[in-house]
Amino acid sequence: MTVTFVDRIGSGLWGATATLYFTYAAGLGTAEIGVLLAVSGSVGIAGPPLGGLLADRVPLRPLLIIVQLVRAVASLALLTTTDLGLLLAITSVGSLGDRAASVLTKLYATRVAGPERVRYQAISRTAMNVGWAVGGLAAAAALTGGTVTVYRWLLIGDALSFLASALFTLGCAEPPSAARIAAKSTSAPGEPAASAPGEPAPGEPAPGEPTPDETAPSESAPSDPAPAPGKTTAPNPWRDRRYLTYTAGEAVLFLDDSVFKVGLPLWAVTATSAPHQLVPLLLVLNNVLVVLFQVPFARFGATPHTARTSLWPLAGAFLLGGAALAASTVGAPWLAAVTLVLASTAFTVAEMLHATISWELSVVLAPPTAQGAYLGVHGLAQAVQRSAGPLAVTAAIAAGPLGWLGLGAGLAAMCGAQHHLVRDRGDGALSVAPVTVSEH
C-alpha cells in the first residue's frame, strides 16, 4: 500500500504539470506536445505484455525495482534537454516503464494477497486515489509560483517518488511464482534448477509454497503425449482466443477513464448551460466516491461467479451515465448541473464496479503457470484505451445527446457480451476457488 501511495503522489505531481512543463520549461509548441504524448503513449502499449512476460521468467521484486528506477531516470533525464527528438526517446522509455509498472504491481498483489486479492485491490485503488489527490493538491499549491523552476522541482518530486517506491519495494518479500515452480519441476534429470536471488534454494520451498511434486500433473490423470524430458510448453495468451476476446472487450469497458478525463469536461463547457466551475468539482466527486466506496464494492468481485453476475449492474450504470449526459443539454443551468452530477456518479459507480470485476476475471481466466504473460496481455486493454479512448469519446460529443445514448448502450451491450464470454464452459476456469498462485 505504501508503494502504491508514494508512486501515485509522484504521478499526481507530474500529471498536473506535464503539459505546462513541456510548454514553458522545454519550450515546445502545441503540435509538438501532441506528437510527444501520442508517440510516447503508443510506445507504452508494449509495457504490459513485456513486463508480464518477464515476470514469469525472473523474480518479480527485483524486476519491479528495476522498472521503478528506469522511471526515475527517465523523469530526471527530461531536465537535461529541450530537443524534441531526445524528449521523444525519454518520454517513450518513461511511458514503457509506467505501463509495465502498473501490470507488475497488479501481479505482485495477485500473488501475495491470496483469497483476499479483490479486497486488496480495492484498498490499493483507494490508496491510488488518495495519492493522486495529494500529488495534485501539492502541484496546485506549488504552481501558484508559476515559474520554470517550480515546474522542474515538481518533475524532480515525481522522480523521487519512484526512487522511494523502489526503496520500499526492496523491503518486500519475493512472492512465489507458479510459472517458475513449474519450470523447476520440469528441469532435466540431474540438472537442479537454479534459484533466483532471494528465493529458497532448490528443494527448499518457502513457507506455504508447494513442492514441485505438488504442482506437477498427476501421473494417473489422462493427458496428451508428454513433451520431451526437460521441456514444457507454457500456455500462450496470444493463442488463447477467449482471453484475447475478453481483453478486447475490456479495452471498451475502460472507456470510463476517457469519459472523466476528456468527455465530461468538454461536454460540460461546450454543450450544457452548467457553470464552468462545476467541472473540477465533478472530478473531485469521482475521487471522493472512489476513496469512500471502492473497498465496500469489493464484494461485487468476491468470487468469479459474483464478478460475472456483477456485469449486469455495471451495464445499468453505463446506461444511466450515458442517459444523464444526454439529458444535461435540456433545461436551466441548475438542471444541467444536477444531470452532470448524476452522470459523474453513475460513471464513478461503473469505474468501481469494473475495477473489481476486471481484477477478478482477468486473474481466474489466466493459467497460474503463465499468469504474468496473461495479465500482461490484459494490461493492453488500458493501454489501448488511453490511446483510442479520447477519439471514441470526442466522437460521442460530436454526435450530441444521441452520441452519449449510443455510447452508454454500447458499453452496456459489451457487458452482456462479456457475461456470455466468461460463462463456465466446463473447463473449470470460473469454478475454481478464488485463490492465487501463492496458494497452489
C-alpha positions as CSV (number, residue, x, y, z in Angstrom):
1,M,0.0,0.0,0.0
2,T,2.8,2.4,0.8
3,V,4.5,1.8,-2.5
4,T,1.2,2.4,-4.3
5,F,0.5,5.6,-2.3
6,V,4.0,7.1,-2.8
7,D,4.0,6.2,-6.5
8,R,0.7,7.9,-7.1
9,I,1.8,11.1,-5.3
10,G,4.5,11.4,-8.0
11,S,2.0,10.7,-10.7
12,G,-0.2,13.4,-9.3
13,L,2.6,15.9,-9.3
14,W,3.6,15.1,-12.9
15,G,0.1,14.6,-14.3
16,A,-1.0,18.1,-13.1
17,T,2.1,19.8,-14.7
18,A,3.3,17.7,-17.7
19,T,1.8,20.0,-20.3
20,L,2.9,23.1,-18.5
21,Y,6.4,21.8,-18.2
22,F,6.7,20.9,-21.9
23,T,5.3,24.3,-22.8
24,Y,7.2,26.7,-20.5
25,A,10.3,24.7,-19.5
26,A,11.0,22.8,-22.7
27,G,9.6,25.5,-25.0
28,L,7.5,23.1,-27.1
29,G,4.5,24.2,-29.2
30,T,1.1,22.7,-29.0
31,A,1.6,20.4,-32.0
32,E,4.9,19.2,-30.8
33,I,3.4,18.4,-27.4
34,G,0.7,16.4,-29.1
35,V,3.2,14.4,-31.1
36,L,5.3,13.8,-27.9
37,L,2.3,12.5,-25.9
38,A,1.0,10.4,-28.8
39,V,4.3,8.7,-29.7
40,S,5.2,8.0,-26.1
41,G,1.7,6.7,-25.4
42,S,2.0,4.3,-28.4
43,V,5.3,3.0,-27.3
44,G,4.0,2.5,-23.8
45,I,1.4,0.0,-25.1
46,A,4.3,-2.6,-25.2
47,G,4.9,-2.2,-21.5
48,P,2.2,-4.5,-20.0
49,P,2.9,-7.6,-22.2
50,L,6.7,-7.2,-21.9
51,G,6.5,-6.8,-18.2
52,G,4.2,-9.7,-17.7
53,L,6.3,-12.0,-19.9
54,L,9.5,-11.1,-17.9
55,A,7.6,-11.6,-14.6
56,D,7.1,-15.3,-15.5
57,R,10.8,-15.8,-16.0
58,V,12.6,-13.7,-13.4
59,P,11.9,-12.8,-9.8
60,L,9.2,-10.2,-9.6
61,R,10.5,-8.0,-6.8
62,P,13.9,-7.1,-8.5
63,L,12.1,-6.6,-11.8
64,L,9.7,-4.1,-10.2
65,I,12.6,-2.3,-8.5
66,I,14.4,-2.0,-11.9
67,V,11.3,-0.6,-13.6
68,Q,10.8,2.0,-10.9
69,L,14.5,3.0,-11.3
70,V,14.0,3.3,-15.0
71,R,11.0,5.6,-14.5
72,A,13.1,7.8,-12.1
73,V,15.9,8.1,-14.5
74,A,13.6,8.9,-17.4
75,S,12.0,11.7,-15.3
76,L,15.3,13.2,-14.3
77,A,16.5,12.9,-17.9
78,L,13.8,15.2,-19.0
79,L,15.6,18.0,-17.2
80,T,18.7,17.7,-19.3
81,T,17.3,18.6,-22.8
82,T,14.8,20.6,-24.7
83,D,15.4,18.8,-28.0
84,L,12.2,17.2,-29.3
85,G,13.9,14.0,-30.6
86,L,15.6,13.4,-27.2
87,L,12.4,14.2,-25.4
88,L,10.5,11.7,-27.6
89,A,13.0,9.0,-26.7
90,I,13.0,9.8,-23.0
91,T,9.2,10.0,-22.6
92,S,8.8,6.8,-24.6
93,V,11.1,5.0,-22.1
94,G,9.2,6.6,-19.2
95,S,5.8,5.5,-20.7
96,L,7.1,2.0,-21.2
97,G,8.1,1.9,-17.6
98,D,4.8,3.4,-16.3
99,R,2.7,0.8,-18.1
100,A,5.0,-2.1,-17.2
101,A,5.0,-1.0,-13.5
102,S,1.2,-1.0,-13.5
103,V,0.9,-4.6,-14.5
104,L,3.8,-5.8,-12.4
105,T,2.2,-4.1,-9.3
106,K,-1.1,-5.9,-10.0
107,L,0.7,-9.2,-10.5
108,Y,2.6,-8.7,-7.2
109,A,-0.6,-8.1,-5.4
110,T,-2.3,-11.0,-7.0
111,R,0.5,-13.4,-5.9
112,V,0.7,-12.2,-2.3
113,A,-2.9,-11.4,-1.4
114,G,-4.4,-15.0,-1.7
115,P,-8.2,-15.2,-1.4
116,E,-8.3,-11.6,-0.3
117,R,-7.0,-10.3,-3.6
118,V,-10.2,-8.4,-4.5
119,R,-10.3,-6.6,-1.2
120,Y,-6.6,-5.9,-1.6
121,Q,-7.3,-4.4,-5.0
122,A,-10.0,-2.2,-3.5
123,I,-7.7,-0.9,-0.8
124,S,-5.0,-0.4,-3.4
125,R,-7.3,1.7,-5.6
126,T,-8.2,3.8,-2.5
127,A,-4.5,4.4,-1.8
128,M,-4.0,5.3,-5.5
129,N,-6.7,7.9,-5.4
130,V,-5.6,9.4,-2.2
131,G,-2.0,9.6,-3.6
132,W,-3.2,11.2,-6.8
133,A,-5.2,13.8,-4.7
134,V,-2.2,14.6,-2.5
135,G,0.1,15.0,-5.5
136,G,-2.4,17.1,-7.4
137,L,-3.0,19.4,-4.4
138,A,0.7,19.8,-3.9
139,A,1.2,20.6,-7.5
140,A,-1.6,23.1,-7.4
141,A,-0.1,24.8,-4.4
142,A,3.3,24.9,-6.0
143,L,2.0,26.3,-9.3
144,T,0.9,29.5,-7.6
145,G,4.6,30.5,-8.1
146,G,4.2,30.0,-11.9
147,T,8.0,29.8,-12.6
148,V,10.0,27.4,-14.7
149,T,11.9,26.5,-11.5
150,V,8.7,25.3,-9.9
151,Y,8.0,23.0,-12.9
152,R,11.4,21.5,-12.7
153,W,11.1,20.9,-8.9
154,L,7.8,19.1,-9.5
155,L,9.4,16.9,-12.0
156,I,12.2,16.1,-9.5
157,G,9.5,15.3,-7.0
158,D,8.0,12.8,-9.5
159,A,11.4,11.1,-9.9
160,L,11.9,11.0,-6.1
161,S,8.6,9.2,-5.7
162,F,9.8,6.4,-8.0
163,L,13.1,6.2,-6.1
164,A,11.2,5.9,-2.8
165,S,8.9,3.3,-4.3
166,A,11.9,1.3,-5.3
167,L,13.3,1.5,-1.8
168,F,10.1,0.4,-0.2
169,T,9.8,-2.5,-2.7
170,L,13.3,-3.6,-1.7
171,G,11.9,-4.3,1.8
172,C,9.1,-6.5,0.4
173,A,9.3,-10.3,0.2
174,E,9.5,-12.1,-3.2
175,P,6.1,-13.7,-3.9
176,P,6.0,-17.3,-5.1
177,S,5.5,-17.9,-8.8
178,A,3.7,-20.9,-10.2
179,A,5.4,-20.3,-13.6
180,R,8.9,-20.7,-12.1
181,I,7.8,-23.5,-9.8
182,A,6.5,-25.4,-12.9
183,A,9.8,-24.7,-14.7
184,K,11.8,-26.1,-11.8
185,S,9.6,-29.3,-11.7
186,T,10.4,-29.9,-15.4
187,S,14.2,-29.5,-15.2
188,A,16.1,-32.2,-16.9
189,P,17.2,-35.2,-14.6
190,G,20.4,-34.4,-12.9
191,E,20.1,-30.7,-13.6
192,P,18.9,-28.9,-10.5
193,A,17.0,-25.7,-11.1
194,A,18.9,-22.6,-10.2
195,S,17.4,-20.5,-7.6
196,A,16.8,-16.8,-8.1
197,P,18.4,-14.3,-5.8
198,G,16.4,-14.0,-2.6
199,E,14.5,-17.2,-3.3
200,P,14.8,-20.6,-1.5
201,A,17.3,-23.0,-2.9
202,P,16.0,-25.9,-4.9
203,G,14.4,-28.5,-2.7
204,E,13.7,-25.9,0.0
205,P,10.3,-24.3,-0.8
206,A,9.3,-21.2,1.1
207,P,6.7,-21.5,3.8
208,G,3.3,-22.1,2.2
209,E,4.9,-22.7,-1.2
210,P,4.3,-26.2,-2.6
211,T,6.9,-28.6,-3.7
212,P,7.4,-29.2,-7.4
213,D,5.7,-32.6,-6.9
214,E,2.6,-30.9,-5.7
215,T,2.4,-28.6,-8.8
216,A,3.2,-31.4,-11.3
217,P,0.3,-33.1,-13.1
218,S,-0.9,-36.4,-11.6
219,E,0.6,-39.4,-13.3
220,S,-2.8,-41.1,-13.2
221,A,-4.6,-38.3,-14.9
222,P,-5.3,-38.7,-18.6
223,S,-3.2,-36.4,-20.7
224,D,-1.8,-35.7,-24.1
225,P,1.6,-37.2,-25.0
226,A,4.2,-35.7,-22.7
227,P,6.8,-33.4,-24.1
228,A,10.4,-34.3,-24.2
229,P,12.1,-34.5,-20.8
230,G,13.3,-31.2,-19.5
231,K,10.9,-29.2,-21.8
232,T,7.5,-27.7,-21.2
233,T,5.1,-25.6,-23.2
234,A,3.7,-22.8,-21.2
235,P,0.2,-21.5,-22.1
236,N,0.4,-18.7,-24.6
237,P,-2.1,-15.8,-24.2
238,W,-1.6,-14.8,-27.8
239,R,-3.1,-18.2,-28.8
240,D,-6.0,-18.1,-26.3
241,R,-8.9,-16.7,-28.3
242,R,-11.1,-16.5,-25.3
243,Y,-8.7,-14.4,-23.3
244,L,-7.8,-12.1,-26.3
245,T,-11.5,-11.5,-26.9
246,Y,-12.0,-10.8,-23.2
247,T,-9.2,-8.3,-23.3
248,A,-10.6,-6.6,-26.4
249,G,-13.9,-6.2,-24.6
250,E,-12.0,-4.8,-21.5
251,A,-10.5,-2.0,-23.7
252,V,-14.0,-0.9,-24.4
253,L,-15.2,-1.1,-20.8
254,F,-12.3,1.0,-19.6
255,L,-13.7,4.0,-21.5
256,D,-15.0,5.5,-18.3
257,D,-11.4,6.8,-17.9
258,S,-11.6,8.8,-21.1
259,V,-15.2,9.9,-20.2
260,F,-13.8,11.6,-17.0
261,K,-10.5,13.0,-18.5
262,V,-11.9,14.2,-21.8
263,G,-15.7,13.7,-22.3
264,L,-17.2,15.1,-19.2
265,P,-15.1,18.3,-19.1
266,L,-15.6,19.1,-22.8
267,W,-19.3,18.3,-22.8
268,A,-20.0,20.3,-19.7
269,V,-18.4,23.5,-21.1
270,T,-19.4,23.2,-24.7
271,A,-22.8,21.6,-24.7
272,T,-24.5,22.5,-21.4
273,S,-25.5,25.6,-19.5
274,A,-23.9,24.4,-16.3
275,P,-21.4,26.8,-14.7
276,H,-17.8,26.0,-15.7
277,Q,-16.7,25.9,-12.1
278,L,-18.6,22.7,-11.7
279,V,-16.1,20.7,-13.9
280,P,-13.3,20.4,-11.3
281,L,-15.9,19.6,-8.7
282,L,-17.1,16.6,-10.7
283,L,-13.6,15.2,-10.8
284,V,-13.3,15.8,-7.0
285,L,-16.6,13.9,-6.6
286,N,-15.2,11.0,-8.6
287,N,-12.1,10.9,-6.4
288,V,-14.1,11.1,-3.1
289,L,-16.5,8.4,-4.1
290,V,-13.7,6.0,-5.0
291,V,-11.9,6.6,-1.8
292,L,-15.1,6.1,0.3
293,F,-16.7,3.2,-1.6
294,Q,-14.1,1.2,-3.5
295,V,-13.5,-1.2,-0.6
296,P,-17.2,-1.9,0.1
297,F,-17.5,-2.5,-3.7
298,A,-15.0,-5.4,-3.4
299,R,-17.9,-7.7,-2.6
300,F,-19.0,-7.5,-6.2
301,G,-15.9,-9.4,-7.2
302,A,-15.6,-11.7,-4.2
303,T,-15.8,-14.8,-6.4
304,P,-15.6,-15.5,-10.1
305,H,-19.4,-16.1,-10.2
306,T,-20.1,-12.9,-8.3
307,A,-17.9,-10.9,-10.7
308,R,-19.6,-12.3,-13.7
309,T,-23.1,-11.6,-12.3
310,S,-21.9,-8.0,-11.4
311,L,-21.6,-7.3,-15.1
312,W,-25.3,-6.6,-15.2
313,P,-25.3,-3.7,-12.6
314,L,-22.2,-2.4,-14.5
315,A,-24.3,-2.3,-17.7
316,G,-27.0,-0.4,-15.8
317,A,-24.5,2.2,-14.5
318,F,-23.2,2.8,-18.1
319,L,-26.7,3.2,-19.4
320,L,-27.6,5.7,-16.6
321,G,-24.4,7.7,-17.1
322,G,-25.0,8.0,-20.9
323,A,-28.6,9.0,-20.5
324,A,-27.7,11.6,-17.9
325,L,-25.1,13.2,-20.1
326,A,-27.6,13.2,-23.0
327,A,-30.2,14.9,-20.8
328,S,-27.8,17.6,-19.5
329,T,-28.3,19.8,-22.6
330,V,-32.0,20.4,-21.7
331,G,-33.3,22.9,-19.2
332,A,-31.9,25.6,-16.9
333,P,-28.3,25.7,-15.5
334,W,-29.4,24.1,-12.3
335,L,-30.9,21.1,-14.1
336,A,-27.8,20.7,-16.2
337,A,-25.7,20.7,-13.1
338,V,-27.9,18.1,-11.5
339,T,-27.7,15.8,-14.5
340,L,-23.9,16.2,-14.8
341,V,-23.6,15.3,-11.1
342,L,-25.8,12.2,-11.8
343,A,-23.7,11.3,-14.8
344,S,-20.5,11.7,-12.8
345,T,-21.8,9.5,-10.0
346,A,-23.0,6.8,-12.5
347,F,-19.7,6.6,-14.3
348,T,-17.9,6.5,-11.0
349,V,-20.0,3.6,-9.9
350,A,-19.2,2.0,-13.2
351,E,-15.5,2.6,-12.7
352,M,-15.5,1.0,-9.2
353,L,-17.6,-2.0,-10.4
354,H,-15.5,-2.6,-13.4
355,A,-12.2,-2.3,-11.5
356,T,-13.4,-5.1,-9.1
357,I,-14.8,-7.3,-11.8
358,S,-11.9,-6.9,-14.2
359,W,-9.3,-7.7,-11.5
360,E,-11.1,-11.0,-10.5
361,L,-11.9,-12.3,-14.0
362,S,-8.5,-11.4,-15.5
363,V,-6.8,-13.5,-12.9
364,V,-9.1,-16.5,-12.8
365,L,-9.1,-16.8,-16.6
366,A,-5.3,-16.8,-16.6
367,P,-3.5,-20.2,-16.2
368,P,-1.4,-20.0,-13.0
369,T,1.8,-21.1,-14.8
370,A,1.6,-18.2,-17.2
371,Q,-0.1,-15.6,-15.0
372,G,2.4,-12.9,-15.8
373,A,2.1,-13.3,-19.5
374,Y,-1.7,-13.3,-19.4
375,L,-2.0,-10.3,-17.1
376,G,0.5,-8.5,-19.3
377,V,-1.8,-9.0,-22.3
378,H,-4.8,-7.9,-20.2
379,G,-2.8,-4.7,-19.4
380,L,-3.0,-3.9,-23.1
381,A,-6.7,-3.1,-22.6
382,Q,-6.0,0.0,-20.5
383,A,-3.0,1.0,-22.7
384,V,-5.1,0.8,-25.9
385,Q,-8.0,2.7,-24.2
386,R,-5.7,5.5,-23.3
387,S,-4.7,5.9,-26.9
388,A,-8.1,5.3,-28.6
389,G,-10.5,6.3,-25.9
390,P,-10.3,10.1,-26.4
391,L,-11.2,9.5,-30.1
392,A,-14.3,7.5,-29.1
393,V,-15.4,10.0,-26.5
394,T,-14.9,13.0,-28.8
395,A,-16.9,11.2,-31.4
396,A,-19.8,10.8,-28.9
397,I,-19.6,14.6,-28.2
398,A,-19.7,15.4,-31.9
399,A,-22.8,13.3,-32.3
400,G,-24.6,15.2,-29.5
401,P,-27.0,13.7,-27.0
402,L,-27.6,10.7,-29.3
403,G,-23.9,10.0,-29.1
404,W,-23.9,9.7,-25.4
405,L,-27.0,7.5,-25.5
406,G,-25.2,5.3,-28.1
407,L,-22.0,5.2,-26.0
408,G,-23.9,4.1,-22.9
409,A,-25.9,1.5,-24.8
410,G,-22.7,0.2,-26.5
411,L,-20.9,-0.2,-23.2
412,A,-24.0,-2.0,-21.7
413,A,-24.0,-4.3,-24.7
414,M,-20.4,-5.1,-24.2
415,C,-21.1,-6.0,-20.6
416,G,-23.6,-8.5,-21.9
417,A,-21.1,-9.9,-24.4
418,Q,-18.5,-10.3,-21.6
419,H,-21.1,-12.0,-19.4
420,H,-21.6,-14.6,-22.2
421,L,-17.9,-14.9,-23.0
422,V,-16.8,-15.7,-19.4
423,R,-19.5,-18.3,-18.7
424,D,-18.3,-21.6,-17.2
425,R,-17.7,-23.9,-20.2
426,G,-16.9,-26.9,-18.0
427,D,-13.1,-26.2,-18.3
428,G,-13.0,-25.1,-14.6
429,A,-11.9,-21.6,-15.3
430,L,-14.7,-20.0,-13.4
431,S,-15.4,-22.8,-10.9
432,V,-12.0,-22.7,-9.2
433,A,-11.7,-21.4,-5.7
434,P,-10.7,-17.7,-5.6
435,V,-7.1,-18.3,-4.9
436,T,-3.8,-17.1,-6.4
437,V,-0.6,-18.8,-7.2
438,S,0.6,-18.2,-3.7
439,E,-1.8,-21.0,-2.6
440,H,-1.2,-23.6,-5.3
